[in-house]
């Protein structure tokens, strides 16, 4: 695996970062409760993730930053929140994502090819909200020409088949519909499942661990931030 960012912050620091960004409010979890969950996992390491059922990608996208610019969702992906996890997530409002990696060694592989290989080596692809959460905590994980896909999230068509678009996070050049103002901003978009890209790795993890699985599921607020196109 390729190390692409400084060591992950401790869980309490991560909880404080989520509170600073008001992610806990969107999830319906109090700041003190989130900090208590992090403190209760003392000695563990990984990425502190709020379940996507509580905080959707459209809320997290504008919170990530690159070159002091907020993230945005591409204009032709206004259905971003319909890209749901196709991997098993813990039955826990907050969980731990372990051994996160950007997957640079998968550059120039297609999503279809990588999906099979990750399964074979016992790793699991990141979902879109996990990838966004990672960038909230480690913005340096996103670098020009070294960005990543999050194929743990896919959209299903009415008949059950997978939409051939696969979500990814990269850095905008500020061209076309992105607009010049978005040059160097983090961009949440998609690529075809059968296509290869030399500048996109595939983010993955060694596994997920529930935190506070017996905690009652909170009711998320409906005050999601508007999409920034």
GIJOUR-V81825 format. One record per run of one state. SS is the DSSP state (2 for helix, 1 for strand, 0 for the rest). FROM is the first residue (numbers start at 1). LEN is the number of residues. If there is no record, write none. Layout:
SS:FROM:LEN, SS:FROM:LEN
//
This chain:
0:1:10, 2:11:10, 0:21:2, 2:23:5, 0:28:3, 2:31:10, 0:41:6, 1:47:4, 0:51:6, 2:57:5, 0:62:3, 1:65:2, 0:67:2, 1:69:2, 0:71:1, 1:72:2, 0:74:6, 2:80:3, 0:83:1, 1:84:2, 0:86:8, 1:94:5, 0:99:2, 1:101:1, 0:102:2, 2:104:3, 0:107:3, 1:110:1, 2:111:10, 0:121:3, 1:124:2, 0:126:2, 2:128:10, 0:138:1, 2:139:3, 0:142:1, 1:143:1, 0:144:2, 1:146:4, 0:150:3, 1:153:2, 0:155:1, 1:156:1, 0:157:5, 1:162:1, 0:163:2, 1:165:7, 0:172:4, 2:176:3, 0:179:1, 2:180:3, 0:183:3, 1:186:7, 0:193:3, 1:196:1, 0:197:3, 1:200:3, 0:203:1, 1:204:2, 0:206:1, 1:207:5, 0:212:18
//
